Amino acid sequence: MSVAFTKEDSAETASETLLPDRPISPHPNLVTATGLKALEAQLKEAQDAYEISQGIDDVNERRRQGALPLRDARYFAARIRTAQVVPEPTTSDTVGFGSTVTFSRDDGRMQTYRIVGEDEADPKQGMISFVSPIARQLMGKSVGDAIEVSGQEIEVVAIS
């Protein structure tokens, strides 16, 4: 049979199937118990997606479809392996990992965020990473303490 009639990986196909690993943060992998469960669910989703891709007959398409879930599975497995579950705060005297903190801004706006791990952070859902600039400044503060963030003063009004 002529080589013209066989399927071989092109350079383009190879580059689509060899995705670089997702970057891993240099910070300790602190997570809440909920965050660990979310990582485990995301790993399962990635593994399931990879398994589905392995049922595709065309080898090039199978590799293309499996590349992203395989990369995600490696990432989530590494994050689970290095996860350090931090127990819920036992006191609401000071802001710490896992605390929900409400603060007021100079312009009168009130905002509430929970301080969580990097992988579970979602500011739109009210969760910020413990390594974010505002969370780092809030850690250890008490109700009534004020800090300056981006040229604006914020005051802690509640911790839970």
MISE-647190 format. One line per 10 residues: number of its first residue (from 1); their letters; for each residue x, y, z of N, C-alpha, C. Coordinates in pm, 1 decimal, always signed. Atoms other than C-alpha are relative to their C-alpha. Example, Ala and Ser with C-alpha at 12.3 -4.5 7.8 and 13.67 -1.06 7.14 Angstrom:
2
1> AS> +89.0,-119.0,+0.0,+1230.0,-450.0,+780.0,+90.0,+120.0,+0.0 ~ -82.0,-119.0,-6.0,+1367.0,-106.0,+714.0,-77.0,+109.0,+73.0
This chain:
160
1> MSVAFTKEDS> +83.3,-117.7,+0.0,+0.0,+0.0,+0.0,+87.6,+123.9,+0.0 ~ -74.8,-124.3,+8.2,+121.6,+347.6,-80.9,-9.6,+77.6,+131.0 ~ -3.6,-81.0,-120.5,+223.4,+575.4,+205.5,-103.4,+112.2,-8.4 ~ +96.2,-108.3,+17.6,-12.8,+836.4,+60.5,-136.6,-35.4,+58.5 ~ +130.1,+41.6,-49.1,-306.3,+630.8,+185.1,-1.3,-36.8,+148.0 ~ -3.7,+29.9,-144.0,-196.7,+589.7,+548.3,-10.7,+129.9,+78.4 ~ +11.4,-117.3,-86.4,-274.9,+826.4,+831.1,+123.5,+8.3,+88.0 ~ -114.1,-24.3,-86.9,+28.7,+972.1,+999.6,-20.5,+133.3,+69.3 ~ +12.9,-125.8,-73.3,+50.5,+1241.8,+1260.3,+78.6,+109.1,-70.1 ~ -69.7,-115.9,+52.6,+135.5,+1577.8,+1117.6,+59.3,+76.1,+117.8
11> AETASETLLP> -57.5,-82.2,-107.5,+338.1,+1831.3,+1314.5,-110.9,+76.0,+71.3 ~ +112.0,-73.2,-59.9,+12.4,+2020.9,+1370.4,-75.4,-88.3,+98.8 ~ +71.7,+92.4,-88.0,-162.4,+1717.7,+1517.9,+82.2,-29.1,+124.3 ~ -86.5,+29.0,-114.1,+135.1,+1640.4,+1739.6,-1.2,+115.8,+99.7 ~ -1.6,-114.2,-91.7,+139.1,+1993.0,+1881.0,-133.0,+13.9,+72.8 ~ +130.5,-6.6,-64.7,-234.0,+1969.6,+1956.8,-14.3,-104.7,+109.3 ~ +15.1,+108.4,-96.5,-184.7,+1649.3,+2155.6,+104.9,+3.0,+110.1 ~ -103.9,-11.1,-102.3,+120.1,+1751.5,+2358.5,-12.0,+134.9,+69.7 ~ +22.7,-126.3,-69.3,-19.6,+2026.7,+2574.5,+95.2,+13.8,+118.8 ~ -85.2,-20.4,-117.5,+210.2,+2182.0,+2834.6,-84.3,-12.8,+126.8
21> DRPISPHPNL> +70.9,+13.3,-126.4,+117.7,+2115.3,+3196.2,-50.5,+136.1,+45.8 ~ +51.2,-122.1,-59.7,-95.2,+2371.4,+3374.2,+98.3,+43.9,+107.5 ~ -95.6,-46.3,-101.7,+124.2,+2591.1,+3595.2,-50.9,-28.8,+141.0 ~ +30.2,+28.0,-140.6,+135.5,+2493.9,+3961.2,+55.8,+115.7,+82.4 ~ -39.2,-112.7,-83.9,+149.6,+2774.4,+4216.4,+116.7,-37.9,+90.9 ~ -110.1,+26.1,-92.7,+465.9,+2805.8,+4426.8,-42.9,+8.3,+147.2 ~ +49.4,-15.2,-136.9,+252.0,+2877.8,+4735.9,-45.6,-135.0,+55.5 ~ +53.7,+123.4,-58.5,+149.7,+2607.2,+4983.5,-142.6,-22.1,-51.7 ~ +130.9,+33.8,+55.6,-160.2,+2427.6,+4854.8,-102.7,-16.6,+112.1 ~ +99.5,+2.4,-106.5,-394.6,+2519.8,+5140.0,-138.5,-8.4,-62.4
31> VTATGLKALE> +136.9,+14.5,+49.3,-755.4,+2411.0,+5085.0,-95.0,-16.9,+117.4 ~ +104.2,+31.3,-96.7,-1079.7,+2396.9,+5276.3,-45.7,-143.1,-30.3 ~ +52.7,+134.8,+25.8,-1255.4,+2060.6,+5309.7,-86.8,+0.9,-125.9 ~ +83.2,-14.8,+120.1,-1502.6,+2182.1,+5045.5,+87.5,+11.6,-124.7 ~ -92.6,-16.4,+111.9,-1212.6,+2282.9,+4821.1,+61.8,-132.1,-42.1 ~ -55.9,+131.1,+32.5,-1060.9,+1935.0,+4842.6,-102.6,-84.7,-73.9 ~ +105.9,+75.2,+68.1,-1394.5,+1778.3,+4745.8,-18.2,+50.4,-142.9 ~ +12.4,-57.3,+134.0,-1415.1,+2017.0,+4449.0,+114.8,-46.8,-89.9 ~ -114.4,+49.5,+77.6,-1063.8,+1917.0,+4336.2,-21.1,-146.1,-40.2 ~ +25.2,+141.2,+29.0,-1160.1,+1549.1,+4360.9,-106.4,-15.4,-108.6
41> AQLKEAQDAY> +105.4,+5.0,+102.5,-1475.4,+1612.7,+4153.5,+55.1,+41.5,-136.3 ~ -59.1,-44.7,+126.0,-1275.0,+1801.0,+3889.7,+93.7,-106.4,-56.9 ~ -84.8,+109.8,+46.3,-1024.2,+1514.4,+3872.3,-85.7,-108.8,-63.0 ~ +89.9,+103.2,+52.1,-1308.7,+1267.2,+3821.9,-56.3,+41.7,-135.1 ~ +51.7,-50.0,+127.9,-1457.5,+1485.3,+3544.6,+105.9,-10.7,-109.7 ~ -108.3,+6.9,+98.4,-1120.8,+1504.9,+3367.9,+27.5,-144.7,-39.5 ~ -23.5,+142.3,+29.4,-1068.7,+1128.8,+3396.7,-112.8,-56.3,-85.0 ~ +114.3,+47.4,+78.5,-1419.4,+1061.7,+3264.2,+7.2,+51.2,-143.6 ~ -12.1,-57.6,+134.3,-1365.8,+1299.0,+2969.5,+110.5,-70.0,-79.0 ~ -109.2,+70.5,+67.2,-1036.1,+1126.2,+2890.3,-45.5,-139.9,-42.5
51> EISQGIDDVN> +50.1,+134.2,+33.8,-1201.6,+782.9,+2902.5,-92.4,+4.3,-121.3 ~ +90.9,-14.4,+114.5,-1471.4,+901.2,+2661.5,+80.7,+22.4,-128.2 ~ -81.8,-28.3,+119.4,-1205.6,+1033.5,+2422.7,+69.9,-124.7,-51.4 ~ -71.1,+120.4,+41.6,-1037.8,+693.4,+2416.5,-87.7,-94.6,-83.0 ~ +90.0,+80.3,+82.5,-1345.9,+546.8,+2245.2,-8.6,+48.2,-143.8 ~ +3.1,-54.5,+136.1,-1289.2,+758.6,+1932.3,+89.6,-85.8,-89.6 ~ -72.7,+89.8,+90.9,-1178.9,+542.9,+1637.7,+121.2,+65.9,-65.1 ~ -109.7,-67.8,+68.9,-962.4,+797.9,+1454.6,+108.2,+37.1,+101.1 ~ -108.1,-17.7,-96.0,-625.7,+801.9,+1632.7,+35.8,+147.2,+20.3 ~ -34.2,-141.8,-13.7,-553.7,+1168.9,+1557.6,-107.2,+75.2,+77.0
61> ERRRQGALPL> +109.8,-65.5,-71.6,-896.6,+1280.0,+1676.3,-3.1,-45.1,+146.0 ~ -5.4,+52.0,-137.1,-864.4,+1055.6,+1984.8,+105.6,+75.4,+79.9 ~ -107.2,-73.4,-68.1,-535.6,+1225.5,+2073.3,-38.8,+145.0,+23.6 ~ +43.3,-139.4,-14.3,-679.6,+1572.5,+2011.1,-103.4,+14.5,+111.8 ~ +107.4,-7.7,-98.9,-989.6,+1507.3,+2220.3,+47.6,-37.9,+141.1 ~ -49.9,+44.3,-130.0,-790.2,+1342.8,+2500.9,+105.8,+90.0,+60.5 ~ -111.6,-82.2,-48.3,-515.9,+1605.9,+2531.1,-38.3,+89.5,+117.0 ~ +39.6,-92.5,-106.3,-702.4,+1860.2,+2743.3,-41.4,-72.7,+127.4 ~ +34.5,+69.3,-124.8,-864.6,+1616.1,+2988.8,+120.2,-69.9,+64.5 ~ -118.7,+64.6,-56.2,-532.5,+1432.2,+3028.7,+85.4,+102.4,+74.9
71> RDARYFAARI> -75.8,-106.3,-66.4,-355.4,+1758.7,+3110.3,-69.4,+41.1,+129.8 ~ +74.2,-37.9,-120.3,-631.8,+1854.2,+3355.5,+9.7,-107.3,+107.4 ~ -10.6,+110.2,-96.9,-617.4,+1511.0,+3520.5,+135.8,+4.0,+70.4 ~ -132.9,-10.4,-62.3,-242.5,+1552.3,+3578.9,+2.6,+115.4,+100.4 ~ +1.6,-117.3,-87.6,-300.5,+1898.2,+3728.5,-77.8,-29.2,+128.3 ~ +82.9,+23.5,-118.7,-583.8,+1796.2,+3961.8,+58.2,-109.4,+88.5 ~ -64.5,+104.2,-80.6,-400.2,+1481.3,+4073.0,+114.1,+59.9,+82.1 ~ -111.2,-64.6,-71.6,-96.9,+1694.1,+4165.1,-53.0,+90.8,+110.8 ~ +55.8,-89.6,-100.9,-314.0,+1946.3,+4350.0,-59.4,-78.0,+117.5 ~ +54.0,+83.7,-107.7,-488.4,+1670.5,+4547.2,+114.1,-59.3,+81.9
81> RTAQVVPEPT> -115.2,+61.3,-67.8,-155.4,+1506.8,+4628.5,+68.7,+98.5,+94.9 ~ -69.9,-99.4,-82.1,-15.2,+1833.2,+4771.1,-94.2,+80.7,+89.9 ~ +98.4,-77.1,-76.6,-337.4,+1960.1,+4932.5,+24.1,-12.5,+149.9 ~ -8.0,-6.1,-145.2,-315.9,+2066.6,+5295.2,-133.3,+55.0,+48.6 ~ +131.8,-41.7,-44.6,-666.4,+2075.0,+5438.2,+13.5,+79.2,+129.9 ~ -2.7,-87.0,-117.2,-702.9,+2361.9,+5683.1,-138.9,-7.1,+64.6 ~ +130.8,+7.6,-66.3,-978.5,+2312.0,+5942.3,-69.1,+136.7,+4.5 ~ +78.8,-124.1,-13.0,-1257.5,+2567.7,+5972.8,+52.8,+79.0,+119.2 ~ -46.1,-80.5,-113.5,-1162.0,+2861.1,+6197.6,-85.2,-29.0,+124.4 ~ +70.9,+28.6,-125.1,-1253.2,+2798.7,+6561.4,-45.4,+127.9,+70.0
91> TSDTVGFGST> +35.3,-127.8,-60.8,-1284.8,+3167.2,+6644.3,-25.8,+103.5,-109.0 ~ +23.5,-108.3,+95.0,-1413.6,+3476.5,+6473.1,+58.6,+131.5,+52.7 ~ -66.7,-118.3,-54.9,-1187.7,+3711.9,+6668.3,+89.4,+68.1,-102.6 ~ -89.8,-54.1,+102.1,-939.6,+3753.3,+6381.5,-24.0,-71.4,-132.2 ~ +14.3,+55.7,+133.9,-941.6,+3693.4,+6007.7,+108.1,-104.9,-21.7 ~ -94.0,+106.9,+30.9,-778.8,+3364.1,+5906.3,-48.1,-77.8,-121.5 ~ +37.6,+84.2,+113.2,-788.4,+3101.0,+5634.0,-135.1,-63.9,+29.9 ~ +133.9,+54.8,-17.8,-1150.0,+2992.6,+5588.9,-99.0,+97.6,+59.7 ~ +89.7,-101.1,-57.4,-1290.8,+3305.7,+5753.5,-79.5,+68.8,-110.0 ~ +79.5,-88.1,+85.4,-1569.4,+3504.2,+5596.1,+7.8,+137.3,+64.4
101> VTFSRDDGRM> -22.6,-134.2,-53.7,-1492.8,+3872.1,+5636.6,-82.8,+101.5,-78.2 ~ +75.4,-109.8,+60.6,-1716.5,+4170.6,+5570.9,+73.7,+128.4,+31.9 ~ -68.2,-127.4,-21.4,-1557.5,+4510.1,+5522.3,-72.4,+110.7,-75.0 ~ +59.1,-116.7,+66.0,-1668.2,+4858.6,+5430.4,+111.6,+78.7,-66.7 ~ -94.3,-83.2,+75.2,-1496.8,+5079.8,+5177.1,-29.7,+147.4,+26.8 ~ +16.5,-144.7,-15.7,-1448.0,+5458.1,+5182.3,-128.3,+50.9,-65.8 ~ +117.2,-47.5,+75.2,-1730.7,+5496.6,+4928.4,-131.6,-55.6,+55.4 ~ +120.4,+50.3,-64.3,-1975.7,+5317.5,+5161.5,-39.9,-142.2,-40.5 ~ +32.8,+137.2,+41.9,-1984.2,+4983.3,+4976.4,+43.2,-99.5,+106.8 ~ -33.5,+111.0,-89.5,-1990.9,+4671.2,+5191.8,+27.2,-121.3,-88.7
111> QTYRIVGEDE> -32.6,+120.9,+75.3,-1825.6,+4355.6,+5060.6,+29.2,-112.3,+98.1 ~ -23.9,+117.8,-82.1,-1807.8,+4003.9,+5199.5,+70.4,-104.5,-84.9 ~ -76.2,+104.6,+68.2,-1551.2,+3742.3,+5100.0,+41.6,-107.2,+99.5 ~ -57.1,+109.9,-78.7,-1443.8,+3404.6,+5228.6,+141.4,-22.9,-52.4 ~ -140.0,+20.8,+37.9,-1067.4,+3342.2,+5227.5,+23.0,-150.5,-13.1 ~ -10.5,+142.3,+32.9,-997.4,+3006.9,+5058.9,+128.9,-27.8,-77.0 ~ -116.2,+39.9,+78.8,-735.8,+2814.9,+4858.9,-4.1,+54.9,-142.0 ~ -11.5,-57.1,+134.4,-615.4,+2920.9,+4515.4,-94.0,-65.5,-101.2 ~ +82.8,+69.0,+98.1,-806.5,+2654.0,+4321.9,-148.8,+21.8,+21.8 ~ +142.2,-19.2,-26.8,-1138.2,+2729.7,+4490.9,-41.2,+146.9,-1.7
121> ADPKQGMISF> +30.0,-143.0,+2.1,-1113.8,+3109.9,+4469.5,-88.3,+35.0,-119.8 ~ +91.8,-48.6,+103.1,-1395.1,+3273.3,+4273.1,-62.5,+128.8,+53.7 ~ +48.8,-126.2,-56.1,-1443.4,+3642.3,+4355.2,-147.8,+27.8,-29.6 ~ +141.3,-22.3,+32.5,-1781.0,+3652.0,+4176.8,-92.3,-77.8,+93.5 ~ +77.1,+80.7,-94.1,-1899.0,+3384.5,+4420.4,+34.3,+33.5,+145.2 ~ -32.5,-45.1,-135.2,-1752.6,+3569.2,+4720.5,+113.5,-77.0,+65.3 ~ -114.1,+75.1,-55.3,-1434.7,+3360.4,+4760.0,+129.0,+52.7,-62.0 ~ -128.7,-49.5,+48.3,-1083.2,+3503.3,+4736.3,+112.4,-87.1,+53.9 ~ -115.8,+81.3,-36.6,-748.8,+3327.1,+4749.7,+76.5,+63.2,+115.3 ~ -78.5,-48.0,-114.1,-541.9,+3352.9,+5065.6,+127.5,+69.9,-42.6
131> VSPIARQLMG> -121.3,-67.3,+47.3,-249.9,+3473.8,+4851.0,-31.5,+129.8,-74.0 ~ +35.4,-126.6,+64.9,-444.8,+3764.0,+4699.2,+46.5,+114.9,+89.0 ~ -49.7,-112.6,-81.0,-316.0,+4104.1,+4809.2,-95.0,+42.0,+111.9 ~ +94.0,-43.9,-103.7,-633.5,+4196.2,+4997.0,-10.9,-103.4,+112.5 ~ +8.3,+104.8,-103.6,-654.2,+3859.4,+5177.7,+124.2,+1.2,+88.2 ~ -123.8,-3.2,-80.0,-289.1,+3881.2,+5284.9,-3.5,+114.9,+99.9 ~ +6.9,-113.6,-91.8,-356.0,+4224.3,+5435.7,-106.8,-19.4,+107.4 ~ +107.7,+22.0,-96.2,-676.6,+4110.2,+5607.1,+34.6,-104.3,+105.9 ~ -33.9,+108.2,-93.5,-520.0,+3804.5,+5774.3,+51.1,+58.6,+132.2 ~ -41.0,-43.0,-132.2,-485.4,+3856.0,+6147.7,-70.6,+124.6,+50.9
141> KSVGDAIEVS> +70.3,-121.7,-41.6,-706.4,+4166.2,+6155.4,-126.6,-36.7,+77.6 ~ +120.5,+15.3,-80.7,-1001.5,+4208.7,+6393.2,-105.2,+100.9,-44.3 ~ +106.8,-95.3,+29.5,-1335.0,+4388.0,+6369.6,+44.3,+138.0,+48.1 ~ -40.9,-136.8,-31.5,-1267.1,+4761.3,+6363.6,+135.4,+37.6,-57.2 ~ -130.7,-30.2,+59.6,-919.1,+4729.6,+6209.9,-19.8,+51.2,-142.4 ~ +5.6,-56.1,+134.5,-856.6,+4928.1,+5892.9,+132.3,-25.7,-70.9 ~ -119.3,+17.6,+83.1,-612.8,+4863.8,+5608.1,-17.8,+84.2,-125.3 ~ +7.0,-74.2,+125.7,-527.4,+5048.6,+5289.2,+22.2,-96.5,-115.0 ~ -7.7,+85.5,+118.5,-590.2,+4871.2,+4960.5,-20.6,+88.6,-122.3 ~ +7.4,-79.2,+123.6,-521.0,+5040.4,+4627.4,-37.9,+145.8,+27.5
151> GQEIEVVAIS> +23.3,-140.3,-32.1,-522.4,+5383.7,+4788.9,-132.3,+27.8,+68.1 ~ +130.2,-17.5,-65.6,-857.2,+5324.1,+4959.1,+3.1,-73.9,+133.7 ~ +4.7,+63.8,-130.8,-915.0,+5249.3,+5326.0,-122.4,-90.7,+9.6 ~ +111.8,+90.1,-27.0,-1127.2,+4948.2,+5416.6,+5.0,-37.7,+147.8 ~ +9.9,+33.1,-141.5,-1249.9,+4860.3,+5764.3,-74.3,-131.4,+16.8 ~ +63.8,+128.1,-29.4,-1330.7,+4511.9,+5891.7,-120.1,+26.0,+89.0 ~ +121.4,-22.9,-80.0,-1692.0,+4514.5,+6017.0,-57.4,-129.4,+55.8 ~ +49.3,+127.7,-51.9,-1762.6,+4143.2,+6067.5,+91.5,-114.0,-44.1 ~ -78.3,+120.1,+31.5,-1580.3,+3807.3,+6078.0,-83.9,-119.3,+45.0 ~ +71.0,+123.1,-38.7,-1748.0,+3468.7,+6073.9,+70.6,-120.8,-56.4
